[in-house]
Amino acid sequence: MRYKRILLKLSGEALMGEQQYGIDPKRLEEYAEDIKAVIEKGVEVAIVIGGGNIFRGLSGASQGMDRVQGDHMGMLATVINGLALQSALELKGVETRLQSAIKINEVAEPFIRRRAMRHLEKGRVVIFGGGTGNPYFTTDSAAVLRAIEVDADVILKGTRVDGIYTSDPEKDKSATKFDSISFNDVITKGLKVMDTTAFTLSQENELPIVVFDMNTRGNLMKIVSGEKIGTVVNV
């Protein structure tokens, strides 16, 4: 395996599948099967999942809601998604721990770095919920922060697009894909990989990012096996 320990970033919207809202059980099961496959190869997997399929604080704020309140609601949405993914993984026989950045002890452990690393060493999947625990920070920022804290080798950002393009391939048919690109080139070209805070944190810590299509079965295994899937962002 190319990577020993990965941080998988999933968007909340990805869990909707073909639905307009909520969680698609079929998509959840597919993700669980792909994650189980790499665990069985000895790869240590941490996961950060968004909450956009349930609630997004920024959109709430745009409609007049207090931004801090909205972000707290978004954090709770990530915990709901974390519980759903935990359940799907455990149905597949994968040991899983859900850790939350906000105290919700009845359903999740508090985030403790050393405990998280110990779980990973024992082959358990660790799902980080609650974002960073602070408003105004996205789950992209949470993903980079947790990846750095647990010494992950790479951030794998699973999306519905198979990499980074010169422009949005769903809108521009002439868009071309990058197989690899530097952090500086992403900034220079104005490409949207992650929000600025998350991206800068990743760049400063020289933590590579791979953007790939998580909805194509087997792609996760191909990446951790060393195949060139998606787009790699590195120094």
C-alpha positions as CSV (number, residue, x, y, z in Angstrom):
1,M,0.0,0.0,0.0
2,R,1.2,3.5,-0.9
3,Y,-0.2,5.1,2.2
4,K,-0.2,3.7,5.8
5,R,-2.6,6.2,7.3
6,I,-5.1,8.3,5.4
7,L,-7.7,11.0,6.2
8,L,-10.7,10.6,4.0
9,K,-12.8,13.7,3.5
10,L,-16.4,13.2,2.4
11,S,-19.0,15.8,1.7
12,G,-22.4,15.6,3.3
13,E,-23.9,16.1,-0.1
14,A,-22.3,12.8,-1.3
15,L,-24.4,10.9,1.2
16,M,-27.6,12.1,-0.6
17,G,-27.0,9.8,-3.5
18,E,-29.8,10.4,-6.0
19,Q,-31.9,12.0,-3.3
20,Q,-32.5,15.7,-2.8
21,Y,-32.0,15.6,1.0
22,G,-30.8,13.3,3.8
23,I,-28.9,10.0,3.6
24,D,-29.2,7.4,0.9
25,P,-28.7,4.0,2.5
26,K,-27.4,2.5,-0.8
27,R,-24.6,5.1,-1.1
28,L,-23.8,4.7,2.6
29,E,-23.4,0.9,2.1
30,E,-21.1,1.4,-1.0
31,Y,-18.9,3.8,1.0
32,A,-18.7,1.3,3.9
33,E,-17.7,-1.5,1.5
34,D,-14.9,0.5,-0.1
35,I,-13.6,1.6,3.3
36,K,-13.7,-1.9,4.6
37,A,-11.6,-3.1,1.6
38,V,-8.7,-0.8,2.4
39,I,-8.9,-1.5,6.1
40,E,-8.5,-5.2,5.3
41,K,-5.2,-4.3,3.5
42,G,-3.8,-2.8,6.7
43,V,-4.4,0.9,5.9
44,E,-5.4,3.1,8.8
45,V,-8.4,5.2,8.0
46,A,-9.7,8.4,9.7
47,I,-12.7,10.2,8.2
48,V,-14.1,13.7,8.3
49,I,-17.6,14.1,6.9
50,G,-19.6,17.3,6.1
51,G,-23.2,18.0,7.0
52,G,-24.5,19.8,3.9
53,N,-27.1,17.1,3.2
54,I,-28.8,18.1,6.4
55,F,-27.9,21.7,7.2
56,R,-25.2,24.2,6.1
57,G,-24.5,27.1,8.5
58,L,-23.5,29.5,5.7
59,S,-26.8,29.1,3.8
60,G,-28.7,29.6,7.0
61,A,-26.8,32.8,7.7
62,S,-27.7,34.0,4.1
63,Q,-31.3,33.7,5.0
64,G,-31.0,35.8,8.1
65,M,-30.0,33.2,10.8
66,D,-27.3,34.0,13.2
67,R,-24.1,32.6,11.7
68,V,-22.8,31.1,14.9
69,Q,-26.1,29.4,15.6
70,G,-26.2,28.1,12.0
71,D,-22.6,26.7,12.2
72,H,-23.5,24.9,15.5
73,M,-26.4,23.3,13.7
74,G,-24.1,22.3,10.9
75,M,-21.7,20.7,13.4
76,L,-24.6,18.6,14.8
77,A,-25.4,17.6,11.2
78,T,-21.9,16.2,10.8
79,V,-22.4,14.1,14.0
80,I,-25.6,12.7,12.5
81,N,-23.8,11.7,9.3
82,G,-20.9,10.3,11.4
83,L,-23.4,8.1,13.3
84,A,-24.9,6.9,10.0
85,L,-21.5,6.0,8.6
86,Q,-20.4,4.4,11.8
87,S,-23.5,2.2,11.7
88,A,-22.9,1.2,8.1
89,L,-19.3,0.3,8.8
90,E,-20.2,-1.8,11.9
91,L,-22.8,-3.7,9.9
92,K,-19.9,-4.7,7.7
93,G,-17.9,-5.8,10.7
94,V,-15.5,-2.8,10.8
95,E,-14.6,-1.6,14.3
96,T,-15.3,2.1,14.4
97,R,-15.1,5.0,16.8
98,L,-16.9,8.4,16.5
99,Q,-15.1,11.3,18.1
100,S,-16.8,14.7,18.3
101,A,-15.2,18.2,18.7
102,I,-18.3,19.2,20.6
103,K,-19.3,17.4,23.8
104,I,-22.0,14.9,23.1
105,N,-20.9,12.1,25.3
106,E,-24.0,10.0,25.0
107,V,-23.3,9.2,21.3
108,A,-19.6,10.0,20.7
109,E,-16.2,10.1,22.4
110,P,-14.7,13.6,22.9
111,F,-11.8,14.2,20.5
112,I,-8.6,13.3,22.2
113,R,-5.6,13.1,19.9
114,R,-3.7,10.3,21.6
115,R,-6.9,8.2,21.9
116,A,-7.7,8.7,18.2
117,M,-4.2,7.6,17.2
118,R,-4.4,4.6,19.4
119,H,-7.7,3.6,17.8
120,L,-6.1,3.9,14.3
121,E,-3.1,1.8,15.4
122,K,-5.6,-0.9,16.4
123,G,-7.2,-0.9,13.0
124,R,-10.3,1.0,13.9
125,V,-11.8,3.5,11.7
126,V,-12.0,6.9,13.5
127,I,-14.8,9.3,12.3
128,F,-14.3,12.9,13.4
129,G,-17.6,14.7,13.8
130,G,-18.5,18.3,15.0
131,G,-16.0,20.0,12.6
132,T,-13.3,21.8,14.5
133,G,-15.8,22.6,17.3
134,N,-15.7,26.3,16.3
135,P,-18.0,28.4,14.1
136,Y,-16.7,30.0,10.9
137,F,-14.5,26.9,10.1
138,T,-15.5,24.4,7.5
139,T,-15.2,20.7,7.6
140,D,-12.4,21.1,5.0
141,S,-10.5,22.9,7.7
142,A,-11.4,20.2,10.2
143,A,-10.2,17.5,7.8
144,V,-6.8,19.2,7.4
145,L,-6.4,19.9,11.1
146,R,-7.3,16.3,12.1
147,A,-5.0,14.9,9.4
148,I,-2.1,16.9,10.8
149,E,-2.9,16.0,14.3
150,V,-3.0,12.2,13.7
151,D,0.0,12.3,11.3
152,A,-1.9,11.1,8.3
153,D,0.2,10.6,5.1
154,V,-2.4,12.2,2.8
155,I,-5.8,13.8,2.6
156,L,-8.1,12.0,0.2
157,K,-11.0,14.3,-0.8
158,G,-13.8,12.2,-2.2
159,T,-16.1,14.2,-4.5
160,R,-18.4,13.4,-7.5
161,V,-15.8,14.7,-9.9
162,D,-12.7,12.7,-10.9
163,G,-10.1,15.4,-10.1
164,I,-9.3,19.1,-10.5
165,Y,-10.1,20.7,-13.8
166,T,-9.2,24.0,-15.4
167,S,-12.9,24.9,-14.9
168,D,-16.1,23.2,-13.7
169,P,-16.3,20.1,-16.0
170,E,-20.1,19.9,-15.4
171,K,-20.5,23.3,-16.9
172,D,-17.6,23.6,-19.3
173,K,-17.1,20.6,-21.7
174,S,-13.7,22.0,-22.8
175,A,-12.3,21.8,-19.2
176,T,-9.1,19.8,-18.9
177,K,-8.0,17.7,-16.0
178,F,-4.8,18.0,-14.0
179,D,-3.1,14.7,-13.0
180,S,-1.0,16.6,-10.5
181,I,-0.6,20.3,-9.6
182,S,1.4,22.3,-7.0
183,F,-0.2,24.2,-4.2
184,N,1.1,27.4,-5.7
185,D,-0.4,26.7,-9.1
186,V,-3.8,26.0,-7.5
187,I,-3.7,29.5,-5.9
188,T,-2.3,31.2,-9.0
189,K,-5.0,29.7,-11.3
190,G,-7.7,30.4,-8.8
191,L,-8.9,26.7,-8.6
192,K,-11.3,25.7,-5.9
193,V,-9.9,22.6,-4.1
194,M,-10.8,23.5,-0.5
195,D,-11.6,26.8,1.3
196,T,-8.6,29.1,1.7
197,T,-8.0,28.4,5.4
198,A,-7.9,24.6,4.9
199,F,-5.8,24.8,1.8
200,T,-3.2,27.1,3.4
201,L,-3.0,24.9,6.4
202,S,-2.3,21.9,4.2
203,Q,0.3,23.8,2.2
204,E,2.1,25.0,5.3
205,N,2.4,21.5,6.6
206,E,3.3,20.0,3.3
207,L,0.4,17.6,3.5
208,P,-0.6,16.3,0.0
209,I,-4.3,16.3,-1.1
210,V,-5.8,13.9,-3.6
211,V,-9.1,14.9,-5.2
212,F,-10.9,11.9,-6.7
213,D,-14.3,10.5,-7.5
214,M,-15.5,8.6,-4.5
215,N,-18.7,7.5,-6.2
216,T,-16.8,5.2,-8.6
217,R,-16.5,1.9,-6.8
218,G,-12.9,0.8,-6.1
219,N,-11.3,4.2,-6.6
220,L,-10.3,4.4,-2.9
221,M,-8.5,1.1,-3.1
222,K,-6.7,2.2,-6.3
223,I,-5.4,5.3,-4.7
224,V,-4.1,3.6,-1.6
225,S,-2.5,1.0,-3.8
226,G,-0.6,3.6,-5.7
227,E,-2.6,3.9,-8.9
228,K,-2.8,7.4,-10.4
229,I,-6.4,8.3,-9.8
230,G,-7.8,11.8,-9.5
231,T,-5.5,14.8,-9.1
232,V,-2.7,15.1,-6.6
233,V,-1.9,18.5,-5.0
234,N,1.5,18.7,-3.5
235,V,4.5,20.9,-2.9
